[in-house]
Amino acid sequence: MAFGSNIRSIHYLNNPPTLISGGGANLKLGQNLVLNAGTPLNNVWLTMLQGVGVNVERHGDSTGVVSQLKA
């Protein structure tokens, strides 16, 4: 499960806080990750899709998976 918002302290679409919970997507949870500037949020969604067995190489503007999330 994922919860997020595009609003942090002002109405910019960068650096959105996102909470991921549950264990169904084979993810390493219980950590606070700060991804490099410019990392598309779609990389997180791609990691989750692949974690539940969806065989896709891209999701939207993704550039790869977030290796720190993979269990």
N, C-alpha and C positions, 0 to 999 in steps of 0.2 A: 504494500500500500504506500502511496506517496501523497504528500500534501505539499503545496508550495504556493508562492505568491510572487508576483512580479514587482511588488512594492516592498522596499526595505525601509528607508527613511524618507525617500523622495520618489517621485514617479518615473524612475528610470528602469529600463528593462535589462540592466546588467546586475550581476551579483545577487540573484534572487535566493532567499532562504528556502530550502527544500528539506522536508523530513521524510525519510524512508523507514518503514517499519515492517515487521513480519519476516518470515524466513523462507517463503515459497520460491524466491527467485535466485537461490544459491548465492546470496550476497553476504559480505562481511559487514555486520552491523555493529552498533555501539561505538562509533567513532565520529569525530567531527572533521570533515574534509573541507579544505579550501582549495578549489581547483584553480589552475592558472587562468589569468585574465584572458578572455576571448574563447574559453572552452564552451562549446555549445551545450545547453542543457539537454539537447537531444542525445548527447553521448551517454547521459545517465539513463535515459529511456531505452536506448539501444542495449546497454548493459543489462537492464532488467528484462527486456524481451529475450535476449539470448539466454539469460539465466533460467527462464521458464521453458526453454526449448524451442523458441521461435527462430527458425533458420533464416535470418536476414543479415545482410552486410551493412546496411545503412538505415537510418531513420531520419527523415527530414534533412537538416543540414549537418548531421553528425559527421564527425571526423574520426571516430573510433570509439572503443569502449573505455570506461574508467577502470583501469586495472586495480586501483586501490579498493574498489567495491567488490571485486570478485573474490569469493571465498576459496 
